[in-house]
Amino acid sequence: MSLAVIDRNDVVLRGRLSAPPEFRPLPSGDTLLVFKLIVRREHPRPRGPRSDVLTCVSYLPALHRYAAAWTPEDVVEVEGTLQRRFWRTPTGTAVACEVVCRRGRKVTRASPRTASASV
């Protein structure tokens, strides 16, 4: 069986932007887009968290241009892959799981009248 049939790493998220996107220059000269999405849990536990804050990144200049116009509380939908990244720090090795985005778009919120009519 081929690897393409066994493995799949596709992520689609829709959530609220928690803060303005950041553009971080990398030692390679590339720029990394970093933003965090607040995504509500579908079935939260009674006393547990109701949402998760997920880190999203992108190296794509086209997505950087779109994200430059995003503001906190915007609803954003992204597609990408989940990756675990390691890097060195003065105190040792650090690790993070991030969604590496290949697409992203701002989603228009439904007006309260439209939202209540569709329920």
Buried (B, 14 or more C-beta within 10 A) or exposed (E): EEEEEEEEEEBEBEBBBBEEBEEEEEEEEEEBBBBBBBBEEEEEEEEEEEBBEBBBBBBBEEBBEBBEEBEEEBBBBBBBEEEEEEEEEEEEEEEEEBBBBBBBBBEEEEEEEEEEEEE
